[in-house]
Amino acid sequence: MTYRHFNNETTRSSVIRAVANTENEAAWSRLFDLYAGFIYSIARRKGLSDADADDMVQVVFADLARNLPTFQYDREKGRFRSYLTGLVNWRVMDRLKLAKRDAELKKDFWEAARAASEGDADNFSEREWQASAMEEALRRMKSETRPEHYAAFVASAVEGQDTETVTRLYGISSDNLYQIRTRLTAKLRETTAKVLAEMDDPGAAGPRP
């Protein structure tokens, strides 16, 4: 898994300016950190250019600003990832003019979203969902971890650099690196699980009416 974080500050600023008048800026900034990378990756996967995918992040957040205040999460209808994936796919299809909007698609939105996420598409969205959660978990851990320990952990466990290189770069022993990896790997699992729970239930993490 490649460590990458969608952190376009221009896009972030545009999103916050667009939605801040409807809710708390900090809450929307939190949602941006949770979902922007996932939206961007799906848009790129579907064929949008870098600039268009960046714009798609703003388009989807505009939709969320309209819908989340009254959104009722119902796990029986499907995971929030299915909803968000379906929303991005729908907007991308509209942008590329690959298909006309269909009234039946809107009526049976959840069924269409689940169908669209089967097979390879579902595997891709699952990987991106997990990657987005891990990146947000790492972002949170960074502020709670000694900088040199965090940097060594990312270099070794996330980026896959060899032990000799990491111990030389950060001036630590191999035993110390092992202890750092063991402790922070457990912390990463715990934090990622919390982030995934938040991503699946935006009502608990995001703006409320």
Secondary structure, DSSP 8 states (H G I E B T S, - for coil): --------HHHHHHHHHHHTTTS-HHHHHHHHHHHHHHHHHHHHHTT--HHHHHHHHHHHHHHHHHHGGG----GGG--HHHHHHHHHHHHHHHHHTSS---HHHHHTHHHHHHHHTSHHHHHHHHHHHHHHHHHHHHHHHHTTS-HHHHHHHIIIIIS---HHHHHHHHT--HHHHHHHHHHHHHHHHHHHHHHHHHHH-HHHHS---
